[in-house]
Amino acid sequence: MKRGFGWPALLGFGVCLGLLLTQSLASGQKRSGRGRTKSTATAIQEEKGTTAAVTAPAECAQLVRDFIAYLSHEKPDIASDKQGQARWLSAELRKALDHRQTAYNDYAKKNPDSPEGPPGNGDFVGSWDYPTSYAIAGSRLYHNRALVDVIFKWGPKTQYPGDSRLESYVLVRDGTGWKIEDIYTYRGEFNETGSLMQTFNSNDYP
């Protein structure tokens, strides 16, 4: 006797097939949205620049000079000086500094014997051994964002004699004036590339 498919069996088969098709379509939609499918787009075209970079306002370079002078002293400490934070740092960088302090507190609890200290002025310099001199290398303005390039140098009686490092202070309009949003350090002989904002927003310490 031959075994045939009754209506219950056919109905069950149809339901299973429908579920498989639904899953396949859903999977295909996800892959087409985020997968590494072959791109049919043409090459990205270059357009003529509509806004050429110009020298940033003199107040931007002066702000950086004043901030470096502020950092040159152990006190006041920018990490605890709320008035100084409001004067120098953007809202986003102040928020990142608070996160850095929280990360330190968690680290200190887990590592009570560690010599690592809390964030402070040295974090904004990017080196525990301060440079002996600096020079403003140039500045650029892009709409509401300004970059001030600074070259720091270390003299003969420092940990890095003869070393020089390039840093870009990124400034943004915050309220009524310019504030520091980030400090980008380019890789040198004794240091790695780094973003102050990225470091402060990290959950790791130091």
Buried (B, 14 or more C-beta within 10 A) or exposed (E): EEEEEEEEEEEEEEEEEEEEEEEEEEEEEEEEEEEEEEEEEEEEEEEEEEEEEEEBBEEBBEBBBEBBEBBEEEEEBBBEBEEBBEBBBBBBBBBBBBBBBEBBEEBBEEEEEEEEEBBBBBBBBBBEEBBBEBEBEEBBBEEEBBBBBBBBBBEEEBEBEEBBBBBBBBBBBBEEEBBBBBBBBEEBEEBEEBBBBEBBBEEEBE
